[in-house]
């Protein structure tokens, strides 16, 4: 199947799923009420949330650098940051496109093989899933009743069928694209890609463990404050406690894990459903989710575009650790 056809199918499936879920979420919302709520927002907290997200992206670049160092590649944190932000910007177009994009940027700027860098990205994702599981367990300890109700309600929502269909379609499309991109062309490329992937996956064996653990913890602390600070921006949510912040973090991350266009619809549905459990009405919950989601997308676009412009002036080099 032609690569362009697969790409178009992935985009259409992702956008279509996002549109369906957004329709189901917003179909009974009064837009005028949204406008009134927007006038009451304290945007200082929103801007602060966007600003600290920058440090999260820098830490991600630094942690990725730590994984590449044992593989004899040493791009600077600055170059890694440019690649990371290019990936985040690409994710706004298509779910999971960012992983390939940032590896491609690093190949162009520092000659790091895509197979190797992609292997470290996969390892990074595994670590993040483990962190999400730990946060989920911690949240269950401090907010067990609300979390149990949350999963009961989300499993029974009407859009769940559309979600399952969309997720399956996108996964199949992505699998086909990976097959025709990396596996089908030649057996030699398969072997080379597999070796690089394995190298990246086992990079944690020789990583500087204390730096890696600390940077991972700081990344997730920043993720927490990115959502928690926005509580204070909306009068109806300003009283919510720090424990609720973990519940919103869980709901938000679960929404972004799903291969839907940048979390559109899924984020709004899951976060507002979680807020309902804390006596926040549906309209306010969706407004809060929209405010948080939109502000972070704007932050990604701003930082991503700046990174894209700066990357134009970066000289191509092959940075390797000298033994």
Secondary structure, 3 states (H helix, E strand, C coil): CCHHHHHHHHHHHHHHHHHHHHHHHHCCCCHHHHHHHHHCCCHHHHHHHHHHHHHHHHHHHHHHHHHHHCCCCCCCHHHHHHHHHHHHHHHCCCCCHHHHHHHHHHHHHHCCCHHHHHHHHHHHHHHHHHHHHHHHHHHHHHCHHHHHHHHHHHHCCCCHHHHHHHHHHHHHHHHHHHHHHHHCCCHHHHHHHHHHHHHHHCHHHHCCHHHHHHHHHHHHHHHHHHHHHHHHHCHHHCCCCHHHHHHHHHHHHHHHHCCCHHHCCHHHHHHHHHHHCCCCCHHHHHHHHHHHHHHHHHHHHHHHHHHHHHHHCCCCCCCCCCC
